[in-house]
Amino acid sequence: MVIGGGQAGLAAAYYLRRAGIDHVVLDAQVSPGGAWPHGWNSLRLFSVARHSSLPGRPMPPFSDGYPTAQHVVDYLTAYEKRYDVPVHRSVRVSSVSRADDGLLVHTDAGTWTARHVISATGTWWRPFRPLMDLPGRQLHTVDYRDPLEFAGRKVVVVGGGNSGAQIAADLVPHTSLTWMTRRPPRYLPDEIDGKALFDIAGRRAGGVGELGDIVAVPPVREARDSGLLVATPMDTGVLAEVDVVIWSTGFRPVLGHLSPLHLRDERGRVGVDGTTAVGEPRLHLLGYGGWTGAASATLIGVGPTAKATVAKIATSLG
């Protein structure tokens, strides 16, 4: 059983198919594409199409630089059809529990039994929002779509990562913008893109975090180099005086469905050996970021960890 029909779930399904392992993918969304249909309108990949592919099928070329989110959705939709992925859609998983002969996957459409479960639910559906009582409107990255909605208004974007930088660059021509970060922005070298990040992450035990936080995609680079994208320190007084605050403060893994298994450690994390849960060898966590595989939250990076996960399942099944 694969829980989640986004890029990680599809990569797992590809290798399960190749291994001849009977499987089903449960997806809570009404259509293919995982989280990609829900991003802001100007969202683009960090890499060109040829470096943004899932295993087995290259992403079609995109004529205008880095592919848009819609291009990714179209690709994932075609990928799902090409490999006849057995997706059951609009099925929400409420919990996973143990049984003598496997794991029970409880959903709003009934209960399934699986010998192994791959959880590939991602992080988009669990945004992290600081709790602050402010007079203005408060949004998160997941709520933002288009800068024209905020034209002429005083807006603060909080967050020094890629989402914060991209949304701030998107808004700066249309709003009175303040970009707040906890520390000065750390841009990766301009020549670095998603392919290079994947290569670096695969070679460095500490990933790419030491090198910087922000990929200087063209809109961010243009706004930065023109002097329009300037970060300021956190200031709660300013937050209280603006019309809108957009929190680009990251996400947490969507793991609530695993609560009945009691796998969280003292830090609140599920310990893993590779992608296999330390306390439950029939459960595998795929695509949540560096702790479940180098660059595993990216299109290009999830393939190797999906392959290793399915190989381990195949060995267990004999």
Order of alpha helices (4+ residues) and beta strands (2+ residues): beta-alpha-beta-alpha-beta-beta-beta-beta-beta-beta-beta-alpha-beta-alpha-alpha-beta-alpha-beta-beta-beta-beta-alpha
